[in-house]
């Protein structure tokens, strides 16, 4: 197996600075360079009747039945800008979907039962926003869908991809495109002055507006049975751990939830294409059967 130096680099709160996520039965597992030593188990939930989508567990194995550290729930909005009251277990709160159509609710589980509820609405087509109180102040974060050449995605999409950190020079003409993914912006954090036309020369770890990127995930290249499905990396203050353990857990869980949601949508689109092809084939067979051969 090829070396993976980036997966061995220590990161925040007992996680690697970059980690791989693999399928594990009906769930996912977070691993470092040694896939035989998983770190956390993520349980997936696909039922449309249940809002629960994904849970990050304390243990690395499903059979341990370990408690959830973070739960991510989803609610679909028919119209934007509507106030919706949600109740999950003993928790009840009102949220607004702003200009989006999807809304996620995050439950941060604590050992003292003083759990925290965090709202993550879709504020535009490819942006999901959540707020957390960190070090005594409210911080705003946004998961933003990246493009094929977003380097915070492209540079982490292989197991053997080298170490990349905030502040490195951005490539001007990247040759290898990414398969997709998201990056997490710290909207209220420290940033830099954008460089180059349209911010194209702003260093790695910052978006084109100069805002700090604190995490990103990208679909794994060379996907196959037993291989990672996506890679996740911490950047800047996300990598140092200064944003706290709660943030680290929420960021990892919401990033995985967005991957899970994308995977569900892709599977549904694939099923729809198969059904369309099957129906088209049946229609052609029926036409030929009634009309005979055609020149």
Secondary structure, DSSP 8 states (H G I E B T S, - for coil): ----HHHHSB-STTSBSEEEEEEETTEEEEE-S-TTS--EEEEE---TTS-EEEEEESSS-GGG---EEEEEEEEE-SSTT-EEEEEETTEEEEEE-TT-SEEEEEEE--TTS--EEEEEEEEETTEEEEEEEETTEEEEEEEEE--TT-HHHHTTSSTT-----TT----SS--S----EEEEEETTS------SGGGTT--TTB-TT--EEEEEEEE-TT--TTSEEEEEEE-HHHHHTTT-HHHHHHHHHHHHHHHHHHHHHHHHHHHHHHHHHHHHHHHHHHHHHHH----
